[in-house]
């Protein structure tokens, strides 16, 4: 979900200025909801791999909650699950 906001810019707008010079005094516009739909044949393919007793793993650079949501939609909620999160934050 994204929150959207806007404001009218005057003719002196300079795209090379720092963002914080413009990202203030915004008017709330609304929310945008996004959905990552599975491809039509994905569930059938997962069933084939499960029946063949393949170990199914999800590797993604996406947000962890998105990955969990996709795994549930694929019916992977009963499979032994491991979660590996890499943190790249120089402040830690």
RARAWO-V393797 format. One record per residue. N is the residue number from 1. D_FIRST is the distance of its C-alpha to the first C-alpha in Angstrom with 1 decimal. Layout:
N,D_FIRST + N,D_FIRST
This chain:
1,0.0 + 2,3.8 + 3,6.8 + 4,9.7 + 5,13.3 + 6,16.7 + 7,20.4 + 8,23.6 + 9,25.4 + 10,29.2 + 11,31.5 + 12,31.8 + 13,28.4 + 14,28.9 + 15,26.2 + 16,28.1 + 17,27.6 + 18,25.4 + 19,21.8 + 20,22.3 + 21,24.9 + 22,22.4 + 23,19.2 + 24,20.6 + 25,21.3 + 26,18.2 + 27,17.6 + 28,14.2 + 29,13.3 + 30,10.3 + 31,6.6 + 32,5.6 + 33,4.5 + 34,6.1 + 35,9.0 + 36,11.8 + 37,14.8 + 38,18.0 + 39,21.1 + 40,23.5 + 41,26.1 + 42,24.2 + 43,24.9 + 44,28.6 + 45,28.9 + 46,27.6 + 47,30.2 + 48,32.9 + 49,32.2 + 50,32.1 + 51,35.4 + 52,36.9 + 53,35.9 + 54,33.9 + 55,31.8 + 56,28.2 + 57,26.0 + 58,22.5 + 59,22.5 + 60,19.3 + 61,18.1 + 62,14.5 + 63,12.6 + 64,14.7 + 65,12.3 + 66,11.5 + 67,15.3 + 68,16.1 + 69,14.1 + 70,15.9 + 71,19.2 + 72,19.0 + 73,18.5 + 74,21.5 + 75,23.5 + 76,24.0 + 77,23.4 + 78,27.2 + 79,28.1 + 80,29.1 + 81,26.1 + 82,26.2 + 83,23.5 + 84,24.4 + 85,22.2 + 86,23.5 + 87,23.0 + 88,23.9 + 89,24.1 + 90,27.4 + 91,27.0 + 92,27.5
